[in-house]
């Protein structure tokens, strides 16, 4: 995971930094699960403990929705 740090001497928003890190981690997890687990949206949602509609939205957001049956 690669995080973008501001140039030296500039401030950083901890909230923005945390949000970026969380999104990158979420995308990496979803991408690895989609590659590893050949299954449907419903099955994958159960494995991840999220609602299938939420999972579809997140997969769409990260361009991973075409990899799930």
C-alpha positions, 0 to 999 in steps of 0.5 A: 500500500502506498500513501501520498505524503505532503512535501516537507514543511506542509501540514497534513490532515490526519482525517484525510490521511486516514480516509485515503489509507482506509480506501486503499486498504479496502480496495486491496482487500476487495481486489484480493477477495475477488481474485481468490474467491470465485463466487457471487455477490451474495456469497462474497458479501457474506464472507465479508460481513456486508450487505450485497448492495453495499458490496456492489457499490464498493466494487463498482467504485473500485472498478472490480464489479466485472470480476464477480458473477 
